[in-house]
Amino acid sequence: MKTLLTEETVKVPKGCKITVKSKIVEVTGKHGSLKRDFKHLPIELFLANGGKKVVARMYFAKSKQCSMLNTVCSHISNLFEGVTKKFEYKMRLVYAHFPININIINGGKTIEIRNFLGEKVVRTVHMLPGALVEKSASTKDEVLVTSTDIDLAGRSAALIHQSCLCKKKDIRKFLDGIYVSSHGVKED
């Protein structure tokens, strides 16, 4: 059954400015600005209450189509969280015999992985534009990937993880690699 009108709202937090123009949402905060395009969705996006909340609205939608309103609101709230607090992925270097060495170059935009399983090849991973990588100051064999965009932080962490996978070996025995240990909002 189609629903006549479905509506979801997101409250704009303090310290954030938002503009919505033809389904393109741009959020500005203390850590920069983020932009997201929702033109591919059949929804109506606008600011209400004097710019204090964002309203996503859909007419004559079935239940599966109504679920995209909640997804849009989650994306917008992630934009707010990113420009106020930043997102962080913590990754641990796991090895049994050959210690993995990492080298961060290019101001945190590139990471070099050496001595993975004793191999001589140097694996170079370039972070996506907007994401930075750094060694953890407190913990040995830990790498931090930070970004204001949750999507860029997660995809950059996945690139690091995928660069050192054990191919053609029993993964129950060969557990070496770089794995995500935790992720979430960065504590300031």
N, C-alpha and C positions, 0 to 999 in steps of 0.2 A: 504494500500500500504506500502511496506517495504521501509525504508530509507537506502540508501547505507552505509553512515557513519554518526553517531551522536557523538558529542564531547562536553564536558563541562569542564571548568577549574576553579580551586580555587587558588587564590593567597596566598602564604605563608606569614603571617605577620612577622614583625621584632621581634626578641627575641624568635622565635619558630624554633625548629628543627624537621624535619619529615623524617621518613624512610618508604618506601613502599616495601614490599617483599612478593611476591605471594599473593596479595590482602589483606594483613594484614598491616594496617596503624598504625604507632606509632608516636605520637606527644609529644614533650617535650618542656616545658616552665618553667616560674618562679614558678608556683604552682604545679609542678610535671609532670608526664607523663601519657598519656592515650593511650589505644590500642583498635582498633576496627577491626573486621574481616568481610570482604566482599566476602568470598569464595563462598557463596551460590548464588551470582549473576553472570550472564554471561556477565561480563564487563572486560575491560582492564584498569588497573590502573598503572600509572607510573609518575615519576617526570620529569619535563621538564624545560628548561631555566636555567640549572645549579642548580636545586633544589629550584627555586624560585616560581614554581607553580606546582600544581598537576593536571593531566589530566585524566579524566574518559572517556573512548571511548567504543562505541558499534557498531558493524557491522550488517547490515540486520535486523534492529529492526522495529517492528510495533509501532504505536503511544503510546500504553499503556506501552510497554517495554522501550520506550525512556524516559518515566517519571521517571524510576528508576535512571537514571543518575543524575537528579536534586536532588533526595532524597539522593544519595550517597554524592553529593557535599554539601548538607545541613548538613549531619552528620559530614563530615570532617571539615566544618567551625565551627560547634558546638564544636568539639575537640579543635580547635585553640582558641575559645573564653573561653573555660573552663580552659585551662592551663595558660591563660594570666589574666583573670578577675574573674573567679568562678561564679557559678550559685547560686541563693538564692530564696527560697520560704518563703514568710511571711504568717504565719497562725494565725488566731485570735480565742481565746476561747470565745464561745458564750454561755451564760446561762441566764435563766429567774429568777430562784429562788435559786437553790443550786449552789454555786460558785465552778467551776472546779479548782482543785489544780493540778499542775504539778510539778514533781521532776525530774531533769536531773541527771542521774548517769552514772558511767562508762566512764567518760571523754567526755560526749556528744554523746556516742554511744547508749544509752538507755534512754527512757523517761517513767516515771510512771505517769499515769493519775488516780487521786483519786476524790471521791465525785461526779462522773458524775451522774446526776439525783438523788443525795442523796444515791446512792448505796454504799455498803461497799466494794465491790470487787475492787481490784487494777488492772488496765489494764497496762500491760507492753508491750512496743513496742520497738523492737531492730531495729536500723537503718541498712540499707544495708552497706556492707563494702565500705568505701570511702565517706560516707555521715555523717555529724555531725549535732546535734541539740543543740540549745542554747536559753535561754530566751532573749528577747529583752531588751536592757538597757534603751531605751528611752520610750517605750510604755508598758503600763500595759496590761496583758492578751494577749501577743503576743509571738509567738515562731518562730524562724528562723531555717530553714533547709538549709545547705550549702553543696556544693560538686563541684568538678571540672567536674564531669560527669553530664550532664543535665538529663540523664535517671535515674541515681541513686537518684538525688535530687527529681525528680518528683515522683518516686515510693516510696521513704521514706515518702514524704508528704502524699501520698495516703494511706500508711499503718497507719499513725497517724489518718487521717480522718476516715478511715474505722473502726478503733478500737472503736470509740465512736459514733455509729449510734443509733438512737431511733428505736428499733424494736417493731412491733405490736402496734404502736401508730400513731395518726394522725400527719403527718409531717408538716401540716400547723400550728398546734398548738405547737407541741414540736419541737422547732428549736434549742435545745441545741446541742452542738458539737464543733468540732475544724475544721474550714474551711480555705481554702487558700484564702487570701485576695489579694495578688499580687505575681508575680514571674518574674524573669528576671535575668539580669547580675548584680552581686554584685558591688556596688559602693565602690571603694577603697579610 
